Amino acid sequence: MSFDSTDNISSEDPAKKTAYEAYLQGFQSLLETAPFSLSKIAKDKLLGAVIKDLHEYHTTQCLAFKHIHQAIAFSSNSQNDLLLPSIPMLAVRLFKQHELSSIESEAIFKVLSSSGTSGQTPARILLDRDTSARQSKVLVNIMQTILGKQRLPMLVIDSESVARGRAGFSARTAGIQGLSFFGRKHTYALNEDMSPNWQAIEAFFAAHGKGPVLIFGFTFMIWQYLIKQAKQDKRQFAAEKALIIHSGGWKKLEAEKVDNATFKKACESMIAGSQVHNFYGMAEQVGSIFIECPLGHLHAPNMAEVLIRRPHNLSLAEHGETGIIEVLSALPSSYPGHAILTEDMGRILGEDDCPCGWKGKYFEVLGRIPKVEVRGCSDTHG
């Protein structure tokens, strides 16, 4: 079976146009709803139809994906195929091994490189302008639930060169640039050698600490290069409200016995007024994130879904049962990343009944599949 990334089916295929038009209509309907407002029946119907249309689109546009589709003998003739568990998924590692594309080469707008361990080829995710714009819209839709609509003074826990992508458009750069939209008066907390720029950090809190501020960084970066150094150097700061948004790099913290509760406590000790929100996401589905509610539960927004698969046969697990996380997203039309089996373990905690009031599934991530190498979209330093 060939997975040549250049094998794209003609964009003039009428079946592709029909699927794409149906997809866009359904996507717009989802975008017009509050991100955590749909209960199970409504979400299954709306998101199921959108992802089915997206699946049909990729099947007609990407020959490599069509080969996979045929190999697993997926049929779209049954009404049950609207159910999300029936949509064929790709293993996330496949994106490191093959450059899968549903667009012509001249339509490529950005190439997003995921992180990779030493000696490992990173995934290359091809984005066109429509997919990139769609990702930005959905990210705004989700993050405004936590941050509100007003742009806040922003402290980025990274160096300016990484934030601006001077060494390439990595997942780390994409994350910073995506969240930077919600900020103003951007300040970079780290020097190029990853040491804290205490002068810049102190000036940031002196200028903006009397109001709410936004702080963003990848989990490992915040812990390794800010929290630990602040404790060593006896540095503490304060703000009226410091909204700390972070993600990625948890595996690297396991050796230090740092869990989510420990991380939050350390943030609150370092910055008085902290409100900390973790989110789960990956380079292969940028923009489609699962963010913590105020009670600390990761939630699936209307535009995305999370399923748990049993490791031995990939059957659908029950709520509360530990298994492999599968993520589905209504965003990617430039590459077939709408249904991805991750290399993470987790479990569903509930659906439509979180005390925070958000609808949809809420879940927890329990770590990597055993014997899978350390990686993460944080693309962390060192």
C-alpha positions in Angstrom: 0.0 0.0 0.0 1.4 3.4 -1.0 1.1 6.5 1.2 2.6 9.0 -1.2 1.7 12.5 0.0 1.6 13.8 -3.5 -1.3 11.5 -4.5 -4.2 13.9 -4.2 -7.4 13.3 -6.0 -8.5 16.2 -8.3 -10.2 19.1 -6.5 -12.7 19.1 -9.3 -14.3 15.8 -8.1 -18.0 16.7 -7.7 -18.4 14.2 -4.8 -15.6 16.1 -2.9 -17.3 19.4 -3.5 -20.6 18.1 -2.2 -19.0 16.6 0.9 -17.0 19.8 1.5 -20.1 22.1 1.1 -22.0 19.9 3.6 -19.1 19.9 6.0 -18.8 23.7 5.9 -22.5 24.2 6.6 -22.4 21.8 9.5 -19.2 23.4 10.9 -20.8 26.8 10.8 -23.8 25.5 12.8 -21.4 24.2 15.4 -19.4 27.4 15.5 -22.5 29.4 16.3 -23.2 27.5 19.5 -21.5 28.2 22.8 -18.5 25.8 23.0 -19.8 23.7 25.9 -23.5 23.9 25.4 -24.6 20.8 23.5 -25.8 17.8 25.5 -25.1 14.2 24.2 -28.0 13.7 21.8 -27.6 17.1 20.1 -23.8 16.8 19.9 -23.8 13.3 18.6 -26.1 14.3 15.8 -24.4 17.6 14.8 -20.8 16.6 15.3 -21.4 13.1 14.0 -22.7 14.5 10.7 -19.9 17.1 10.4 -17.1 14.5 10.9 -18.8 12.0 8.6 -18.8 14.7 5.8 -15.2 15.5 6.6 -14.3 11.9 6.4 -16.0 11.6 3.0 -14.2 14.7 1.8 -10.8 13.3 2.8 -11.6 10.0 1.1 -12.2 11.8 -2.2 -9.3 14.2 -1.9 -6.4 12.2 -0.4 -5.5 9.0 -2.2 -3.4 7.7 0.7 -6.4 8.1 3.1 -8.6 6.4 0.6 -6.3 3.4 0.6 -6.6 3.3 4.4 -10.3 3.7 4.2 -10.6 0.8 1.7 -8.2 -1.4 3.8 -10.5 -1.2 6.8 -13.6 -1.6 4.7 -15.5 1.4 6.1 -19.0 1.8 4.7 -21.0 5.0 4.8 -24.3 3.6 3.8 -25.7 3.1 7.4 -27.3 5.7 9.5 -25.2 4.3 12.4 -22.1 5.7 10.6 -23.1 9.1 11.9 -22.1 7.8 15.3 -18.6 9.0 16.2 -17.2 5.6 17.3 -17.8 4.3 13.8 -15.6 6.9 12.1 -12.2 5.2 11.1 -9.3 6.6 13.0 -5.6 7.0 12.3 -2.8 6.2 14.7 -1.1 9.5 15.6 2.3 7.9 14.8 1.3 7.6 11.2 1.7 11.4 10.9 5.4 11.0 11.8 5.8 8.3 9.1 3.8 9.8 6.2 3.0 13.3 5.1 -0.8 13.0 4.6 -2.4 15.8 2.6 -5.9 16.6 1.2 -4.7 19.8 -0.6 -2.6 20.6 -3.7 1.0 21.7 -2.9 0.3 25.3 -4.0 -2.5 25.6 -1.4 -0.1 24.9 1.5 -0.1 28.0 3.8 1.8 26.7 6.8 3.7 23.5 7.7 3.4 22.7 11.4 6.2 20.4 12.8 5.3 18.4 15.8 7.9 17.7 18.5 10.0 14.5 18.3 12.6 12.9 20.5 16.2 12.7 19.4 16.5 10.6 16.2 12.8 10.6 15.6 11.2 12.3 12.6 8.6 14.9 13.6 5.2 15.0 12.1 4.6 17.5 9.4 1.1 18.9 9.4 0.1 20.7 6.2 -2.3 23.6 6.7 -4.1 25.7 4.1 -5.6 29.1 4.8 -9.1 27.8 5.5 -7.9 25.2 8.0 -5.6 27.7 9.8 -8.5 30.3 10.0 -10.8 27.6 11.2 -8.4 26.7 14.0 -8.1 30.3 15.1 -11.9 30.7 15.2 -12.4 27.6 17.3 -9.6 28.5 19.7 -11.2 31.9 20.3 -14.6 30.2 20.7 -13.2 27.9 23.4 -10.7 30.2 25.2 -13.2 33.0 25.6 -15.1 30.8 28.0 -12.2 31.1 30.4 -10.6 34.4 29.5 -13.5 36.5 28.4 -13.4 38.8 25.4 -11.0 41.5 26.6 -7.4 41.1 25.7 -5.2 40.9 28.8 -1.6 41.9 29.3 0.3 38.7 28.5 3.4 37.0 30.0 4.8 34.3 27.7 6.9 31.7 29.5 9.3 31.2 26.6 11.9 33.2 24.6 10.9 35.7 21.9 12.7 33.8 19.2 10.7 30.7 19.8 7.5 32.6 20.1 8.1 34.3 16.7 9.1 31.0 15.0 12.6 32.2 14.0 13.9 28.6 14.0 10.8 27.1 12.4 7.1 26.8 12.9 7.0 24.2 15.7 4.1 23.0 17.8 5.5 25.1 20.6 5.5 28.2 18.3 2.0 27.4 17.1 0.7 27.2 20.7 2.3 30.5 21.7 1.1 32.3 18.6 -2.4 30.9 18.9 -2.8 32.0 22.5 -1.0 35.4 21.9 -4.2 36.6 20.1 -5.8 36.8 23.6 -3.1 39.0 25.0 -1.6 42.5 24.6 1.6 44.1 25.9 3.3 40.8 25.3 6.4 40.1 27.6 8.7 37.1 27.2 9.8 35.6 30.5 12.8 33.7 29.3 16.1 34.6 27.7 17.5 32.7 24.7 19.3 30.3 27.1 16.0 29.6 28.9 17.1 31.5 32.0 14.4 33.7 33.6 14.5 37.4 32.6 13.6 38.6 36.1 13.9 42.2 35.2 11.2 41.8 32.4 9.0 39.7 34.7 9.1 42.2 37.6 8.4 45.0 35.2 5.4 43.1 33.8 3.8 42.7 37.2 4.7 46.2 38.3 2.9 47.6 35.3 -0.1 45.2 35.1 -0.5 43.4 38.4 -3.3 45.6 39.7 -5.6 44.1 37.0 -6.1 40.7 35.5 -3.2 39.2 33.4 -2.8 36.2 31.1 0.2 33.9 31.5 0.9 31.1 29.0 3.5 28.5 28.7 4.0 24.8 28.3 3.8 22.9 31.5 7.3 21.6 31.6 8.7 25.0 30.6 6.8 26.8 33.4 8.0 24.2 36.0 11.6 23.8 34.9 12.5 27.3 33.9 10.2 29.5 36.0 8.8 27.8 39.1 12.0 26.0 40.1 14.1 29.1 39.4 11.8 31.4 41.3 11.9 29.1 44.3 15.7 29.0 44.1 16.0 32.7 43.7 13.3 33.5 46.2 11.1 35.4 43.7 7.4 35.9 44.2 4.8 38.0 42.3 1.2 39.0 42.6 -1.7 40.1 40.4 -5.4 40.8 40.9 -6.1 37.7 38.8 -3.4 35.8 37.0 -4.9 33.4 34.5 -2.3 30.7 33.9 -3.0 28.6 30.8 -0.6 25.7 30.2 -0.3 22.3 28.5 2.2 19.5 27.5 5.3 18.0 29.0 3.6 16.1 31.9 5.6 13.0 31.2 8.9 14.8 31.9 7.5 15.8 35.3 6.6 12.3 36.5 10.2 11.7 37.7 9.9 14.7 40.0 6.5 13.5 41.3 4.7 16.6 40.0 1.0 16.1 39.3 -1.7 18.6 38.4 -2.4 19.5 42.0 1.2 20.0 42.9 1.7 22.1 39.8 -1.3 24.4 40.6 -0.1 24.8 44.2 3.4 25.8 43.0 1.9 28.4 40.6 -0.2 29.8 43.4 2.8 30.0 45.7 4.9 31.8 43.0 2.1 34.2 41.8 -0.5 35.3 44.3 -3.9 35.5 42.6 -3.3 32.6 40.2 -6.1 30.7 38.5 -4.6 27.8 36.7 -6.1 25.9 33.7 -4.5 23.0 32.0 -5.5 21.9 28.5 -5.0 18.8 26.5 -4.2 19.0 22.8 -1.7 18.0 20.1 0.0 19.3 17.0 -2.0 16.9 14.8 -5.2 18.6 15.9 -4.1 22.2 16.6 -7.0 24.5 17.7 -9.1 21.7 18.9 -8.3 21.7 22.6 -9.8 20.1 25.7 -9.5 22.7 28.5 -10.0 22.4 32.3 -13.2 23.8 33.7 -13.0 25.8 37.0 -13.3 22.5 38.8 -10.2 21.0 37.1 -11.9 18.6 34.7 -10.8 18.4 31.0 -13.9 19.0 28.8 -14.6 18.1 25.2 -16.1 21.2 23.4 -18.8 21.0 20.7 -16.2 20.9 18.0 -14.4 17.9 19.3 -15.0 14.6 21.1 -13.0 12.2 23.1 -13.4 8.4 23.1 -11.7 5.8 25.2 -10.6 2.5 23.4 -9.7 -0.8 25.1 -6.0 -1.5 24.4 -6.5 -5.2 23.5 -9.1 -4.8 20.7 -9.8 -1.0 20.4 -13.4 -1.5 21.3 -15.2 1.4 23.0 -14.6 1.5 26.7 -17.3 2.4 29.3 -17.2 5.6 31.3 -14.7 5.2 34.2 -12.8 2.5 32.3 -9.1 3.2 31.6 -8.0 2.9 27.9 -6.4 4.7 25.0 -7.6 8.2 24.2 -9.0 8.8 20.7 -9.7 12.5 19.8 -12.0 13.6 17.0 -12.1 17.2 15.6 -14.3 19.1 13.1 -11.4 21.4 12.1 -8.9 19.8 9.7 -9.8 19.9 6.1 -6.3 20.2 4.7 -5.2 16.8 6.1 -7.1 13.8 7.4 -6.6 14.5 11.1 -10.3 14.4 12.1 -10.1 11.0 14.0 -6.8 10.2 15.7 -5.9 7.4 18.1 -3.3 9.0 20.5 -0.6 7.3 22.6 -2.1 8.5 25.8 -4.2 6.7 28.4 -7.2 8.2 30.1 -10.8 7.7 31.2 -14.1 9.4 30.9 -15.3 10.8 34.2 -18.8 11.7 33.1 -21.0 13.4 30.5 -23.4 16.4 30.7 -23.2 16.3 34.5 -20.1 18.2 35.6 -21.0 20.5 38.5 -19.3 23.3 36.6 -22.3 23.4 34.3 -20.5 22.7 31.0 -22.1 20.1 28.9 -20.3 17.2 27.1 -17.8 14.6 28.2 -15.2 15.4 30.8 -12.2 13.2 31.4 -8.7 12.8 32.8 -5.4 11.9 31.1 -3.5 9.2 33.0 -0.2 9.1 31.2 1.5 7.6 28.2 0.9 4.1 26.9 3.6 1.9 28.4 6.8 1.5 26.3 5.9 4.5 24.2 8.7 7.1 23.9 8.4 10.4 25.7 7.1 13.1 23.3 4.6 15.9 23.4 3.3 18.9 21.5 5.1 21.1 24.0 8.3 20.5 22.0 10.1 21.4 25.2 13.7 22.7 25.5 16.4 20.3 26.5 
